[in-house]
Amino acid sequence: MSTPTPSLKILVAERQIVRPGDCLAIIEGPAEQRLKHVPDKHIYILGNRVYSDVVGIVSIEDSSISVVPLESTYIPRKDDIVVGVISEFSASAWYVDIKSPYRAVLPASDVIEGFNPAVHSLKNYLDIGDYVLGKIALFDRLRDPVLTVKGKGLGKIVEGFVIDIKPSKVARVIGKKGSMYNLLTSMTKCEIVVGVNGYVWAKCPDDYVLDVLIKAIRLIEAKAHMRGLTEEVKSYLVSKLGVKS
């Protein structure tokens, strides 16, 4: 006889604000009795109940539940796409501020083909204050994350503008299934890359459109917890740009 598949009875509403310890859902069916923590979703499961581990906003999608923190610090994960700022360098690596308790290490050999510390000066390639778009190659919390800029579109940022946002607002700037991101790109015609660590790179047709985009992102930040935000952002963009998505 097969074991029935557990289903989820959700007790909270989409975008409801919850606190640590609030019960979000009940697992109907077989459930483990041991405590299980799911840090990526900011929930923990005990018995047949699902709880929040943070102050945040409920997100429900495809019978799955998670909590988006109202405030959070970026903790790197392998394969994250991030924007960082060169903060210092040694003879063989750059150290990159990625808005995290951990600083990323970008090995010189990742940037300079045939790197030789006796020949190559790192400052000639990336200097303090330069922005880079990279990917977290390695991270295990026991040592600083290793960054790579090998890959399509990755490397030193030489054009466009970098917008600093709170890491906790990244999910809202992207939106469910990329809805907010698609709205921003389609209506502004800007090229946009959202780093999961809270930096947004944008290349816009002109300075006016860039200013409108920045104000739209600030609107998303300020009202991230509110319903109907996508429509409000759309109305704002239409009023400033006179276009419809």
VOFIMI-472714 format. One record per residue (C-alpha): residue in three letters; x, y, z. Coordinates in pm, 1 decimal, decimal comma. Example, Ala and Ser with C-alpha at 12.3 -4.5 7.8 and 13.67 -1.06 7.14 Angstrom:
BEGIN
REC res       c1       c2       c3
REC ALA   1230,0   -450,0    780,0
REC SER   1367,0   -106,0    714,0
END
This chain:
BEGIN
REC res       c1       c2       c3
REC MET      0,0      0,0      0,0
REC SER    149,4    333,9   -105,7
REC THR    205,1    616,5    142,8
REC PRO    -23,7    915,5     78,4
REC THR    150,2   1234,0    -35,2
REC PRO    136,3   1509,9    229,0
REC SER    -59,9   1823,6    138,3
REC LEU    -35,3   2170,5    285,8
REC LYS   -321,7   2351,9    457,7
REC ILE   -214,5   2716,1    452,3
REC LEU   -328,5   2925,8    749,0
REC VAL   -204,7   3268,8    636,5
REC ALA   -269,3   3498,6    341,9
REC GLU    -37,2   3594,5     59,6
REC ARG    175,5   3896,8    160,2
REC GLN     64,3   3874,5    524,4
REC ILE    323,8   4003,3    770,1
REC VAL    433,8   3732,8   1015,1
REC ARG    673,4   3705,3   1308,8
REC PRO    916,3   3433,7   1421,8
REC GLY    718,0   3140,4   1559,6
REC ASP    394,9   3220,6   1374,6
REC CYS    231,4   2904,9   1237,6
REC LEU    196,3   2932,9    860,8
REC ALA     54,3   2598,0    757,0
REC ILE    -39,9   2246,0    862,5
REC ILE     95,4   1942,0    681,5
REC GLU   -194,8   1704,4    621,6
REC GLY    -64,5   1351,5    595,5
REC PRO    256,1   1179,8    711,1
REC ALA    496,8   1421,1    879,9
REC GLU    835,7   1389,7   1045,9
REC GLN    848,9   1465,1   1418,0
REC ARG   1202,0   1601,2   1419,3
REC LEU   1273,9   1972,6   1373,3
REC LYS   1361,9   2064,9   1015,5
REC HIS   1492,2   2410,3    925,5
REC VAL   1464,2   2541,2    567,1
REC PRO   1678,9   2858,3    575,1
REC ASP   1628,2   2951,1    209,0
REC LYS   1253,8   2981,0    273,1
REC HIS   1287,2   3120,8    627,7
REC ILE   1063,9   2850,0    769,1
REC TYR   1101,1   2554,7   1001,9
REC ILE    888,9   2243,4   1031,6
REC LEU    807,5   2067,2   1355,7
REC GLY    573,7   1772,0   1342,6
REC ASN    296,7   1865,1   1104,4
REC ARG    325,8   2240,6   1139,7
REC VAL    521,5   2500,3    941,8
REC TYR    649,4   2810,0   1123,0
REC SER    819,5   3135,6   1025,4
REC ASP   1173,4   3195,4   1151,5
REC VAL   1179,7   3569,5   1075,2
REC VAL    975,6   3888,9   1062,5
REC GLY    866,4   3901,6    702,4
REC ILE    603,1   3873,0    431,7
REC VAL    437,1   3545,5    334,1
REC SER    491,8   3421,0    -20,6
REC ILE    269,2   3140,1   -151,5
REC GLU    343,4   2978,1   -484,3
REC ASP    245,3   2641,1   -631,9
REC SER    133,0   2498,9   -294,8
REC SER    465,6   2602,4   -139,8
REC ILE    510,9   2862,0    132,3
REC SER    804,3   3082,6    229,5
REC VAL    872,5   3409,0    409,2
REC VAL   1054,5   3707,2    259,3
REC PRO   1237,0   3893,5    540,8
REC LEU   1151,9   4259,9    589,3
REC GLU   1516,1   4316,0    683,2
REC SER   1802,6   4080,2    616,8
REC THR   2175,1   4048,9    557,3
REC TYR   2298,9   3887,1    240,5
REC ILE   2453,6   3543,7    298,6
REC PRO   2627,8   3409,4    -12,8
REC ARG   2525,1   3088,3   -184,1
REC LYS   2703,0   2902,9   -462,7
REC ASP   2605,4   3026,5   -810,8
REC ASP   2453,1   3354,0   -681,1
REC ILE   2493,7   3640,8   -928,5
REC VAL   2619,0   3944,9   -736,0
REC VAL   2746,4   4295,4   -794,5
REC GLY   3043,9   4388,9   -578,3
REC VAL   3291,5   4669,8   -519,8
REC ILE   3666,3   4616,0   -510,8
REC SER   3770,5   4711,8   -156,3
REC GLU   4138,3   4607,6   -154,4
REC PHE   4383,2   4373,1   -321,2
REC SER   4693,1   4168,1   -250,4
REC ALA   4960,9   4034,1   -482,4
REC SER   4735,9   3754,4   -605,9
REC ALA   4371,4   3845,1   -543,7
REC TRP   4114,6   4121,2   -512,3
REC TYR   3880,7   4148,7   -212,9
REC VAL   3526,8   4242,9   -301,9
REC ASP   3258,0   4404,3    -85,5
REC ILE   2935,9   4215,1   -159,8
REC LYS   2723,9   4371,9    119,2
REC SER   2769,3   4066,9    338,5
REC PRO   2944,2   3975,3    664,1
REC TYR   3177,7   3786,9    430,2
REC ARG   3400,4   3956,9    174,0
REC ALA   3446,6   3778,3   -155,5
REC VAL   3785,3   3679,2   -291,2
REC LEU   3842,6   3722,1   -664,1
REC PRO   4162,2   3536,0   -762,8
REC ALA   4387,6   3719,5  -1006,9
REC SER   4411,9   3402,8  -1216,2
REC ASP   4036,5   3430,5  -1278,6
REC VAL   4083,5   3767,7  -1450,3
REC ILE   4436,6   3760,9  -1593,9
REC GLU   4524,4   3479,5  -1830,3
REC GLY   4865,6   3331,5  -1745,4
REC PHE   4880,8   3536,9  -1425,4
REC ASN   5230,3   3590,7  -1284,3
REC PRO   5259,5   3807,3   -969,4
REC ALA   5610,4   3910,8  -1073,4
REC VAL   5478,9   4049,3  -1401,8
REC HIS   5119,7   4159,0  -1353,6
REC SER   5002,5   4448,0  -1135,2
REC LEU   4644,2   4390,3  -1023,7
REC LYS   4574,2   4763,3  -1007,7
REC ASN   4609,1   4780,1  -1385,5
REC TYR   4308,6   4549,3  -1423,6
REC LEU   4075,8   4630,3  -1132,0
REC ASP   4124,3   4913,5   -885,7
REC ILE   3966,1   4999,8   -552,0
REC GLY   3613,8   5134,1   -609,7
REC ASP   3556,2   4945,3   -935,7
REC TYR   3232,5   4747,9   -965,3
REC VAL   3227,4   4389,7  -1090,1
REC LEU   2945,7   4156,5  -1186,2
REC GLY   3033,9   3807,1  -1075,1
REC LYS   2913,6   3468,7   -956,7
REC ILE   2979,4   3296,6   -625,0
REC ALA   3194,3   2997,4   -725,3
REC LEU   3260,6   2849,9   -380,0
REC PHE   3129,3   2909,8    -30,7
REC ASP   3102,5   2693,0    280,3
REC ARG   3077,6   2950,8    566,3
REC LEU   3416,8   2836,5    697,6
REC ARG   3604,7   3069,8    467,0
REC ASP   3532,7   3376,9    255,8
REC PRO   3339,8   3309,7    -66,3
REC VAL   3532,9   3277,9   -390,9
REC LEU   3404,9   3494,7   -674,8
REC THR   3442,7   3428,6  -1046,8
REC VAL   3390,9   3668,4  -1336,0
REC LYS   3418,6   3397,5  -1599,9
REC GLY   3090,9   3367,8  -1785,5
REC LYS   2870,9   3555,5  -2029,0
REC GLY   2813,9   3914,7  -1921,2
REC LEU   3033,2   3888,1  -1612,3
REC GLY   3335,9   4105,4  -1537,5
REC LYS   3421,6   4466,6  -1470,1
REC ILE   3128,9   4707,1  -1498,5
REC VAL   3238,8   4983,5  -1734,6
REC GLU   2905,2   5147,3  -1819,2
REC GLY   2560,8   5196,3  -1674,1
REC PHE   2468,8   5278,4  -1315,9
REC VAL   2462,4   5074,1   -994,9
REC ILE   2164,0   5119,2   -760,3
REC ASP   2202,9   5016,0   -396,8
REC ILE   1896,6   4847,4   -242,3
REC LYS   1834,0   4642,6     69,7
REC PRO   1899,3   4271,4     11,5
REC SER   1561,3   4195,0    166,8
REC LYS   1389,5   4386,8   -116,4
REC VAL   1555,8   4196,1   -401,8
REC ALA   1274,8   3940,5   -428,3
REC ARG   1017,2   4220,4   -460,7
REC VAL   1218,7   4399,2   -731,1
REC ILE   1223,7   4074,5   -927,4
REC GLY    863,8   3978,7   -847,9
REC LYS    693,0   3643,5   -878,3
REC LYS    816,0   3462,8  -1188,1
REC GLY   1003,7   3782,5  -1278,9
REC SER    685,8   3990,2  -1308,8
REC MET    821,1   4314,3  -1159,5
REC TYR   1155,1   4278,6  -1337,7
REC ASN    977,1   4226,1  -1670,2
REC LEU    759,0   4531,5  -1605,4
REC LEU   1061,8   4751,1  -1533,6
REC THR   1260,7   4635,2  -1836,5
REC SER    971,6   4644,3  -2083,0
REC MET    851,4   4990,8  -1986,0
REC THR   1187,2   5164,3  -1941,2
REC LYS   1378,9   4975,6  -2212,8
REC CYS   1669,8   4961,6  -1967,6
REC GLU   1904,2   4667,2  -1944,9
REC ILE   1884,0   4555,4  -1580,9
REC VAL   2073,7   4297,7  -1376,0
REC VAL   1954,2   4241,4  -1019,4
REC GLY   2231,2   4110,9   -797,2
REC VAL   2087,8   3895,5   -520,6
REC ASN   2308,2   4082,5   -271,6
REC GLY   2122,0   4411,8   -317,5
REC TYR   2293,8   4590,3   -604,1
REC VAL   2104,3   4657,5   -926,7
REC TRP   2297,1   4740,4  -1245,5
REC ALA   2108,1   4937,0  -1508,0
REC LYS   2190,1   5076,2  -1850,3
REC CYS   1913,1   5307,4  -1970,7
REC PRO   1846,0   5498,7  -2294,9
REC ASP   1910,2   5833,8  -2122,1
REC ASP   1949,4   6000,8  -1783,0
REC TYR   1579,1   6087,2  -1755,5
REC VAL   1473,9   5723,8  -1793,7
REC LEU   1743,4   5619,5  -1545,7
REC ASP   1603,2   5867,5  -1291,7
REC VAL   1251,4   5728,3  -1344,2
REC LEU   1380,8   5372,7  -1299,8
REC ILE   1562,5   5461,3   -976,7
REC LYS   1248,6   5625,5   -835,8
REC ALA   1041,4   5320,9   -935,6
REC ILE   1285,3   5094,9   -752,0
REC ARG   1271,8   5320,8   -445,7
REC LEU    892,3   5296,3   -461,4
REC ILE    918,9   4917,2   -462,6
REC GLU   1155,9   4931,2   -163,7
REC ALA    929,0   5159,6     35,6
REC LYS    608,7   4964,7    -32,2
REC ALA    743,6   4610,7    -63,6
REC HIS    498,4   4483,7    198,0
REC MET    187,0   4627,3     31,5
REC ARG    -64,3   4466,5   -203,2
REC GLY   -121,8   4605,1   -551,1
REC LEU    235,8   4726,3   -581,9
REC THR    285,2   4604,8   -939,0
REC GLU    -10,3   4811,6  -1059,1
REC GLU    112,5   5115,0   -865,0
REC VAL    458,9   5087,8  -1020,1
REC LYS    304,0   5044,3  -1364,4
REC SER     88,4   5355,3  -1317,4
REC TYR    393,8   5552,0  -1205,0
REC LEU    593,5   5446,9  -1511,3
REC VAL    305,8   5529,7  -1745,9
REC SER    273,9   5875,4  -1588,7
REC LYS    644,3   5948,0  -1630,2
REC LEU    719,7   5774,2  -1959,4
REC GLY    381,3   5779,9  -2134,4
REC VAL    410,2   5416,5  -2237,8
REC LYS    223,2   5096,6  -2160,1
REC SER    376,3   4753,4  -2116,2
END
